[in-house]
Amino acid sequence: MATVKFTFEDKDIQPVTVENVLTGLSILEVAEDNHVHLNHNCGEVCACSTCHVYVEKGDEALEEISDREEDFIDRAINPTIESRLGCQCVILDEDATIEIKIPDQKQIIGHEH
């Protein structure tokens, strides 16, 4: 099973490592299931950019980025080449180690779980 390591731009939040992650789950689902705060407004349908994350390692283990996702990433705060939407990052490789950096959530108006 995959491993997902979350780090945060907000240095007051400690990193979180989640092991034994099933394939078919999105990074947003992994975050929610493990009490990792990641805003999300649209209900995981790729209609906003509030679940914007940076994939620092393991992007090859995720579903490919779609044109629609790219369009919404352009609306995110400080997008980079590593930017993805957590709701669209579906884990495909059961042996993957994926490293995700979550932008400072205080800058984003979004649904808090």
mmCIF file of the C-alpha atoms, coordinates in Angstrom:
data_MODEL
# 
_entry.id   MODEL 
# 
loop_
_atom_site.group_PDB 
_atom_site.id 
_atom_site.type_symbol 
_atom_site.label_atom_id 
_atom_site.label_alt_id 
_atom_site.label_comp_id 
_atom_site.label_asym_id 
_atom_site.label_entity_id 
_atom_site.label_seq_id 
_atom_site.pdbx_PDB_ins_code 
_atom_site.Cartn_x 
_atom_site.Cartn_y 
_atom_site.Cartn_z 
_atom_site.occupancy 
_atom_site.B_iso_or_equiv 
_atom_site.pdbx_formal_charge 
_atom_site.auth_seq_id 
_atom_site.auth_comp_id 
_atom_site.auth_asym_id 
_atom_site.auth_atom_id 
_atom_site.pdbx_PDB_model_num 
ATOM 1   C CA . MET A 1 1   ? 0.000   0.000  0.000   1.00 0.00 ? 1   MET A CA 1 
ATOM 2   C CA . ALA A 1 2   ? 1.078   3.571  -0.693  1.00 0.00 ? 2   ALA A CA 1 
ATOM 3   C CA . THR A 1 3   ? 2.557   6.099  1.727   1.00 0.00 ? 3   THR A CA 1 
ATOM 4   C CA . VAL A 1 4   ? 1.600   9.778  1.671   1.00 0.00 ? 4   VAL A CA 1 
ATOM 5   C CA . LYS A 1 5   ? 3.738   12.321 3.503   1.00 0.00 ? 5   LYS A CA 1 
ATOM 6   C CA . PHE A 1 6   ? 2.144   15.711 4.165   1.00 0.00 ? 6   PHE A CA 1 
ATOM 7   C CA . THR A 1 7   ? 4.228   18.787 4.935   1.00 0.00 ? 7   THR A CA 1 
ATOM 8   C CA . PHE A 1 8   ? 2.905   22.300 5.361   1.00 0.00 ? 8   PHE A CA 1 
ATOM 9   C CA . GLU A 1 9   ? 3.880   25.828 4.364   1.00 0.00 ? 9   GLU A CA 1 
ATOM 10  C CA . ASP A 1 10  ? 2.604   26.821 7.803   1.00 0.00 ? 10  ASP A CA 1 
ATOM 11  C CA . LYS A 1 11  ? 5.624   25.820 9.878   1.00 0.00 ? 11  LYS A CA 1 
ATOM 12  C CA . ASP A 1 12  ? 3.472   25.647 13.024  1.00 0.00 ? 12  ASP A CA 1 
ATOM 13  C CA . ILE A 1 13  ? 1.940   22.410 11.706  1.00 0.00 ? 13  ILE A CA 1 
ATOM 14  C CA . GLN A 1 14  ? 3.919   19.209 12.118  1.00 0.00 ? 14  GLN A CA 1 
ATOM 15  C CA . PRO A 1 15  ? 4.375   16.857 9.133   1.00 0.00 ? 15  PRO A CA 1 
ATOM 16  C CA . VAL A 1 16  ? 2.026   13.880 8.904   1.00 0.00 ? 16  VAL A CA 1 
ATOM 17  C CA . THR A 1 17  ? 2.852   10.522 7.322   1.00 0.00 ? 17  THR A CA 1 
ATOM 18  C CA . VAL A 1 18  ? 0.020   8.200  6.348   1.00 0.00 ? 18  VAL A CA 1 
ATOM 19  C CA . GLU A 1 19  ? 0.914   4.595  5.579   1.00 0.00 ? 19  GLU A CA 1 
ATOM 20  C CA . ASN A 1 20  ? -1.136  1.754  4.098   1.00 0.00 ? 20  ASN A CA 1 
ATOM 21  C CA . VAL A 1 21  ? -3.074  4.042  1.743   1.00 0.00 ? 21  VAL A CA 1 
ATOM 22  C CA . LEU A 1 22  ? -5.295  2.238  -0.744  1.00 0.00 ? 22  LEU A CA 1 
ATOM 23  C CA . THR A 1 23  ? -5.074  2.944  -4.455  1.00 0.00 ? 23  THR A CA 1 
ATOM 24  C CA . GLY A 1 24  ? -8.079  4.716  -5.899  1.00 0.00 ? 24  GLY A CA 1 
ATOM 25  C CA . LEU A 1 25  ? -8.179  7.341  -3.152  1.00 0.00 ? 25  LEU A CA 1 
ATOM 26  C CA . SER A 1 26  ? -7.459  10.987 -3.885  1.00 0.00 ? 26  SER A CA 1 
ATOM 27  C CA . ILE A 1 27  ? -4.960  13.035 -1.908  1.00 0.00 ? 27  ILE A CA 1 
ATOM 28  C CA . LEU A 1 28  ? -7.919  15.054 -0.586  1.00 0.00 ? 28  LEU A CA 1 
ATOM 29  C CA . GLU A 1 29  ? -9.616  11.869 0.645   1.00 0.00 ? 29  GLU A CA 1 
ATOM 30  C CA . VAL A 1 30  ? -6.407  10.728 2.342   1.00 0.00 ? 30  VAL A CA 1 
ATOM 31  C CA . ALA A 1 31  ? -6.089  14.133 4.019   1.00 0.00 ? 31  ALA A CA 1 
ATOM 32  C CA . GLU A 1 32  ? -9.698  14.107 5.242   1.00 0.00 ? 32  GLU A CA 1 
ATOM 33  C CA . ASP A 1 33  ? -9.527  10.518 6.481   1.00 0.00 ? 33  ASP A CA 1 
ATOM 34  C CA . ASN A 1 34  ? -6.437  11.364 8.537   1.00 0.00 ? 34  ASN A CA 1 
ATOM 35  C CA . HIS A 1 35  ? -7.422  14.745 10.001  1.00 0.00 ? 35  HIS A CA 1 
ATOM 36  C CA . VAL A 1 36  ? -5.079  16.730 7.750   1.00 0.00 ? 36  VAL A CA 1 
ATOM 37  C CA . HIS A 1 37  ? -6.610  20.133 7.033   1.00 0.00 ? 37  HIS A CA 1 
ATOM 38  C CA . LEU A 1 38  ? -7.043  20.861 3.320   1.00 0.00 ? 38  LEU A CA 1 
ATOM 39  C CA . ASN A 1 39  ? -9.743  23.294 2.236   1.00 0.00 ? 39  ASN A CA 1 
ATOM 40  C CA . HIS A 1 40  ? -12.190 22.142 -0.432  1.00 0.00 ? 40  HIS A CA 1 
ATOM 41  C CA . ASN A 1 41  ? -15.283 23.926 -1.646  1.00 0.00 ? 41  ASN A CA 1 
ATOM 42  C CA . CYS A 1 42  ? -16.627 22.214 -4.758  1.00 0.00 ? 42  CYS A CA 1 
ATOM 43  C CA . GLY A 1 43  ? -17.232 18.710 -3.447  1.00 0.00 ? 43  GLY A CA 1 
ATOM 44  C CA . GLU A 1 44  ? -14.327 17.085 -5.287  1.00 0.00 ? 44  GLU A CA 1 
ATOM 45  C CA . VAL A 1 45  ? -15.613 17.797 -8.796  1.00 0.00 ? 45  VAL A CA 1 
ATOM 46  C CA . CYS A 1 46  ? -12.710 19.923 -10.102 1.00 0.00 ? 46  CYS A CA 1 
ATOM 47  C CA . ALA A 1 47  ? -14.678 23.168 -10.061 1.00 0.00 ? 47  ALA A CA 1 
ATOM 48  C CA . CYS A 1 48  ? -12.471 25.344 -7.831  1.00 0.00 ? 48  CYS A CA 1 
ATOM 49  C CA . SER A 1 49  ? -8.869  25.556 -6.659  1.00 0.00 ? 49  SER A CA 1 
ATOM 50  C CA . THR A 1 50  ? -9.266  25.467 -2.877  1.00 0.00 ? 50  THR A CA 1 
ATOM 51  C CA . CYS A 1 51  ? -7.664  22.000 -2.528  1.00 0.00 ? 51  CYS A CA 1 
ATOM 52  C CA . HIS A 1 52  ? -4.490  23.129 -4.304  1.00 0.00 ? 52  HIS A CA 1 
ATOM 53  C CA . VAL A 1 53  ? -1.367  21.209 -3.223  1.00 0.00 ? 53  VAL A CA 1 
ATOM 54  C CA . TYR A 1 54  ? 2.233   20.802 -4.357  1.00 0.00 ? 54  TYR A CA 1 
ATOM 55  C CA . VAL A 1 55  ? 3.293   17.273 -5.322  1.00 0.00 ? 55  VAL A CA 1 
ATOM 56  C CA . GLU A 1 56  ? 6.957   17.244 -4.331  1.00 0.00 ? 56  GLU A CA 1 
ATOM 57  C CA . LYS A 1 57  ? 7.538   13.529 -4.966  1.00 0.00 ? 57  LYS A CA 1 
ATOM 58  C CA . GLY A 1 58  ? 5.580   10.697 -6.522  1.00 0.00 ? 58  GLY A CA 1 
ATOM 59  C CA . ASP A 1 59  ? 3.651   12.480 -9.256  1.00 0.00 ? 59  ASP A CA 1 
ATOM 60  C CA . GLU A 1 60  ? 4.182   9.469  -11.533 1.00 0.00 ? 60  GLU A CA 1 
ATOM 61  C CA . ALA A 1 61  ? 2.033   7.424  -9.113  1.00 0.00 ? 61  ALA A CA 1 
ATOM 62  C CA . LEU A 1 62  ? -0.957  9.750  -9.556  1.00 0.00 ? 62  LEU A CA 1 
ATOM 63  C CA . GLU A 1 63  ? -3.606  9.995  -12.229 1.00 0.00 ? 63  GLU A CA 1 
ATOM 64  C CA . GLU A 1 64  ? -2.489  12.353 -15.010 1.00 0.00 ? 64  GLU A CA 1 
ATOM 65  C CA . ILE A 1 65  ? -3.484  15.975 -14.851 1.00 0.00 ? 65  ILE A CA 1 
ATOM 66  C CA . SER A 1 66  ? -6.454  16.901 -17.045 1.00 0.00 ? 66  SER A CA 1 
ATOM 67  C CA . ASP A 1 67  ? -6.931  20.093 -19.053 1.00 0.00 ? 67  ASP A CA 1 
ATOM 68  C CA . ARG A 1 68  ? -9.787  21.053 -16.725 1.00 0.00 ? 68  ARG A CA 1 
ATOM 69  C CA . GLU A 1 69  ? -7.566  20.637 -13.655 1.00 0.00 ? 69  GLU A CA 1 
ATOM 70  C CA . GLU A 1 70  ? -4.843  22.748 -15.281 1.00 0.00 ? 70  GLU A CA 1 
ATOM 71  C CA . ASP A 1 71  ? -7.384  25.521 -15.887 1.00 0.00 ? 71  ASP A CA 1 
ATOM 72  C CA . PHE A 1 72  ? -8.345  25.611 -12.212 1.00 0.00 ? 72  PHE A CA 1 
ATOM 73  C CA . ILE A 1 73  ? -4.748  25.403 -10.992 1.00 0.00 ? 73  ILE A CA 1 
ATOM 74  C CA . ASP A 1 74  ? -4.137  28.683 -12.811 1.00 0.00 ? 74  ASP A CA 1 
ATOM 75  C CA . ARG A 1 75  ? -6.627  30.241 -10.361 1.00 0.00 ? 75  ARG A CA 1 
ATOM 76  C CA . ALA A 1 76  ? -4.823  28.947 -7.266  1.00 0.00 ? 76  ALA A CA 1 
ATOM 77  C CA . ILE A 1 77  ? -2.594  31.067 -5.046  1.00 0.00 ? 77  ILE A CA 1 
ATOM 78  C CA . ASN A 1 78  ? 1.072   30.726 -6.112  1.00 0.00 ? 78  ASN A CA 1 
ATOM 79  C CA . PRO A 1 79  ? 0.769   27.830 -8.592  1.00 0.00 ? 79  PRO A CA 1 
ATOM 80  C CA . THR A 1 80  ? 3.976   26.115 -9.677  1.00 0.00 ? 80  THR A CA 1 
ATOM 81  C CA . ILE A 1 81  ? 4.905   23.234 -11.968 1.00 0.00 ? 81  ILE A CA 1 
ATOM 82  C CA . GLU A 1 82  ? 4.312   20.900 -8.973  1.00 0.00 ? 82  GLU A CA 1 
ATOM 83  C CA . SER A 1 83  ? 0.762   22.193 -8.404  1.00 0.00 ? 83  SER A CA 1 
ATOM 84  C CA . ARG A 1 84  ? -2.196  19.832 -8.469  1.00 0.00 ? 84  ARG A CA 1 
ATOM 85  C CA . LEU A 1 85  ? -5.688  19.762 -7.037  1.00 0.00 ? 85  LEU A CA 1 
ATOM 86  C CA . GLY A 1 86  ? -5.936  17.309 -4.159  1.00 0.00 ? 86  GLY A CA 1 
ATOM 87  C CA . CYS A 1 87  ? -9.353  16.130 -5.316  1.00 0.00 ? 87  CYS A CA 1 
ATOM 88  C CA . GLN A 1 88  ? -7.923  15.079 -8.695  1.00 0.00 ? 88  GLN A CA 1 
ATOM 89  C CA . CYS A 1 89  ? -4.724  13.386 -7.464  1.00 0.00 ? 89  CYS A CA 1 
ATOM 90  C CA . VAL A 1 90  ? -5.924  9.792  -7.448  1.00 0.00 ? 90  VAL A CA 1 
ATOM 91  C CA . ILE A 1 91  ? -3.309  7.297  -6.263  1.00 0.00 ? 91  ILE A CA 1 
ATOM 92  C CA . LEU A 1 92  ? -2.678  4.583  -8.870  1.00 0.00 ? 92  LEU A CA 1 
ATOM 93  C CA . ASP A 1 93  ? 0.476   2.836  -7.600  1.00 0.00 ? 93  ASP A CA 1 
ATOM 94  C CA . GLU A 1 94  ? 0.158   0.753  -4.450  1.00 0.00 ? 94  GLU A CA 1 
ATOM 95  C CA . ASP A 1 95  ? 3.926   0.893  -3.825  1.00 0.00 ? 95  ASP A CA 1 
ATOM 96  C CA . ALA A 1 96  ? 4.200   4.678  -4.148  1.00 0.00 ? 96  ALA A CA 1 
ATOM 97  C CA . THR A 1 97  ? 5.678   7.141  -1.708  1.00 0.00 ? 97  THR A CA 1 
ATOM 98  C CA . ILE A 1 98  ? 4.067   10.503 -2.369  1.00 0.00 ? 98  ILE A CA 1 
ATOM 99  C CA . GLU A 1 99  ? 5.147   13.762 -0.769  1.00 0.00 ? 99  GLU A CA 1 
ATOM 100 C CA . ILE A 1 100 ? 2.604   16.574 -0.655  1.00 0.00 ? 100 ILE A CA 1 
ATOM 101 C CA . LYS A 1 101 ? 3.126   20.137 0.575   1.00 0.00 ? 101 LYS A CA 1 
ATOM 102 C CA . ILE A 1 102 ? -0.076  21.886 1.617   1.00 0.00 ? 102 ILE A CA 1 
ATOM 103 C CA . PRO A 1 103 ? -0.146  25.653 1.066   1.00 0.00 ? 103 PRO A CA 1 
ATOM 104 C CA . ASP A 1 104 ? -0.926  27.929 4.007   1.00 0.00 ? 104 ASP A CA 1 
ATOM 105 C CA . GLN A 1 105 ? -4.659  27.357 4.460   1.00 0.00 ? 105 GLN A CA 1 
ATOM 106 C CA . LYS A 1 106 ? -5.138  30.714 6.224   1.00 0.00 ? 106 LYS A CA 1 
ATOM 107 C CA . GLN A 1 107 ? -4.884  32.391 2.795   1.00 0.00 ? 107 GLN A CA 1 
ATOM 108 C CA . ILE A 1 108 ? -7.748  30.320 1.357   1.00 0.00 ? 108 ILE A CA 1 
ATOM 109 C CA . ILE A 1 109 ? -11.424 30.759 2.082   1.00 0.00 ? 109 ILE A CA 1 
ATOM 110 C CA . GLY A 1 110 ? -12.742 27.249 2.039   1.00 0.00 ? 110 GLY A CA 1 
ATOM 111 C CA . HIS A 1 111 ? -14.657 24.446 3.639   1.00 0.00 ? 111 HIS A CA 1 
ATOM 112 C CA . GLU A 1 112 ? -13.026 23.274 6.846   1.00 0.00 ? 112 GLU A CA 1 
ATOM 113 C CA . HIS A 1 113 ? -13.660 19.734 7.986   1.00 0.00 ? 113 HIS A CA 1 
# 
